[in-house]
Amino acid sequence: MPKIIFFDIDGTLVTHNNSIPDSTKIAIQKLKQNGFIPAISTGRPLTLMQEVAEELGICTFIAMNGQYVVYEGEVIYQNPLPKESIARLVQVARSHKQGIAFCGSEKITGNSMIVLANRGLVKWLRPFISKIAPKSALKLVNRRFSAKPIQPNDYEEHSIYQCIINAPESYDAFYAQEFPEYTFTRSNPYSVDIISKGVSKAIGIQKLLDHLEGTIEETVAFGDGLNDLEMIQFAGIGVAMGNGRIELKNQADLVTDTVWNDGIYKGLDKLGLLNEESIEVS
C-alpha cells in the first residue's frame, strides 16, 4: 500500500476559481485517518499555496516545481537559482516586454501581475475577474504592469527559487534555447515557470523519500498539467485528472474524473485508499 499521496493544486485540488470541492476535503481527512500522508506538490510559490495547505491541514509539500521541499513544517531541501543568470533573464524578458516574478520563500517581487497575489489583491478580485475582465483587458493590464522597471533588490537581496515570466507557449522553445541552464515548465498557457535544470516535482518527491527513507512504490501522485508530467511518470501510481492535458493522461496509470466532479475522491476510492462506508458525498 502507498504511504504518501501527492496532489497538485491548480486543476487538481482546486477548481478554476480556487475553491476546494467538499468531496476533496472529505477525502483528504479520510486519508489522514487511514494513516496516509497527504502532500502538496505544486508550481506555486509558498505565499500562494499556504491558504490551500491550511484549509486542508497539509504540512508536507513540494513547492515551486521541486525547488523547495518541506516535511511537517521543516525545510528539508532548497535549491536557489544563481543571481548572475537571473540578471540576464531579466534583460531578455524586458526586451520582449514580458513581466517577470521572482519567487522567494517569504515573498514574490518583480513586475508581473503575480506580485499582486503576494499583496492579497488577486484573492479579493478572483471571483470577479472572469466576469469583468476579458482576456484582452487582462493582457492590457499585464502589459502596463510589466512596464515597471525591475530593481536589483527585487532578486539580489534574498534567495530566489523560481522565476515566472508572462509569456505564451510560443516562447517556450526560444527561452529554452537562450537559457540551457534552466528548465522551463508551465501549468497554464499564460506564464512559464523557470527552475534549475533537471529539477521537477519528481526530484522534490525523491528528496522527500530520501529524508523519510521511503521508496517510490509507496507513492501516488495526482495532477493535471504539463508540470505534473515527470511526477506522474515517477510516482508508484500516477493519476491524471479528467480535466488534465492529454499528454498527461497518456502517461498516467489511471485517469479519474474532473476536479469539479469529485475527481480526487473518486480516484482515491478507486485505488482502495478510502473507506466508502464512512464517507458520504452529497
Helices and strands as residue ranges (DSSP letters): E 4-7, H 22-33, E 37-41, G 46-48, H 50-56, E 61-63, G 64-66, E 68-71, E 74-78, H 83-95, E 100-103, E 108-110, H 114-118, H 121-132, H 135-146, G 152-154, E 162-165, G 169-171, H 172-178, E 182-185, E 192-196, H 201-212, G 216-218, E 219-223, G 226-228, H 229-234, E 237-240, H 246-249, E 254-255, G 259-261, H 263-270, G 276-278
